[in-house]
Amino acid sequence: ITRFMYDSFDSNYQATIGIDFLSKVMYLEDRTVRLQLWDTAGQERFRSLIPSYIRDSTVAIVVYDISNPNSFKLTDKWIEEVRTERGNDVIVLLVGNKTDLSEKRQITQDEGESKAKALNAVFIETSAK
């Protein structure tokens, strides 16, 4: 989110606690779009907060670390939570992050693509660096 919002990488980034709200205006060719970003903590103890924040969302981005199999496994729960609250009225993106750590990769791109397809989500990989 720091990369997207401020075009910078924070090597001292602290994980979100609870929920953080950010807003960004983007100027496209034919219109101006105001994005409201709700950064939710990935920890299980904050999962109960999610439904009230995604109720009116049009897009949900679920991110995992390509070098962390547990984070990949947990994406099922997060996407299920989104689908329970929003059904198919939301676009879900599954994002494999930290592609700069290719030597530590434990989740292949094919695995990410397969999971996204099974969960009716769009798939991309990226690095915030």
N, C-alpha and C positions, 0 to 999 in steps of 0.2 A: 504494500500500500504506500509506503514511503517513496518507492521508486515512481509509482504512478502519480502520486499527488505532487511531489516536489522534485522529481527527476534526480534523485540522489539515493545513494546506498548508505545505510547506517549500520556499520559493523557492530555497534553497541546496542542494537535494537532490543528492546525489552518486550516480551510477549504481552499481548493485550490481556488485561484483567477485566472480566465482565464484557462490556460492550463499549466501543469507541465510535463516535459519529464524526464523519468528515463530509465536506461538500466541495464540489468542483464544478466550475462552468467550463464547458467545451464548446468551441466555435467550429461548427462543421460548415461545409460548402453552402448548404441551403437552410441551415437553422442553427439555433443556439440550444444546447442541451445542458440542463443542470442535473448533475449526478449527486445522489445522496448515498454515501457509503457507510454501511454499518459493519464495522470490524468486530466480529465476535470471537471470544476466546475459544480455543479448541478444546480446552479441558472439559471433561465430563461434568464437573460440578456446575458449569455454566450453561449446560445444554437446555435446562428448563426455561431459560430466558429467550430462547430462539423464536418460538412461535409468535410472540407478540411483536417481534421486530421484523419478521418476514411476511406478516399478514398482507401488506400492500406492495410487496416487492415484485418487480417484473423480471429480475435476473438474480440468480444466486451463484456465487463463485465459491467452489469448495476446493481448497488447496491442500496438497500433500507434498511431503519432502521425498524426492526420488531416492534418497539414501536412507530412508526410514520406513521399513515395512509396516510398522504399527500405524503410522500416520496414514498410509495407503489403505490399510484395513478399516480404519475408522471412517473413511469417506462414505462407506455404505450407510452408516447410521445418520450422518449429516444429510446426505441426499434423501434418505428415507424421511427424515424430519421435514425437509423442505417439501417433498411430495405430499406428505400427510397434511400439511398446512395449506399448500397452494395447488396441489394436483398438477395438472399439465398447463396451468395458466402462468407458468414461470419458465424462463429459459435457465437451464442449469449448465454451468461450465465446470468441468473437472480439470484442474490445473496441476500438472506435475512441476514443482518448483525446484530450484537449486541445480539446474542442469550444468552449471559451472563446476559441480562436484562430480564430473563424469567418472572419475576413478573410484568413487565411493558409491556409485549407482547400484541399487539393489532392486529397483522396480524398472522393468524395461518399458520402452515406449509402447510396445505391443500390448503389454499388460494394462497400461493406462488406457489405451484406445479400446481394448476389449471391455474393460469395466465401464467406460463411458457409454459405449454402444449398448451394453446390457442395461444400463440405468437411464437410457434415453437422454444422455448429456452430450454436450459439445466438449471435445478434448483438445487441450494444447499443453505444451511444455514451455517453460521459460526459466530465466534466471533474473533475480533482482539486481545482480551485480552489473 
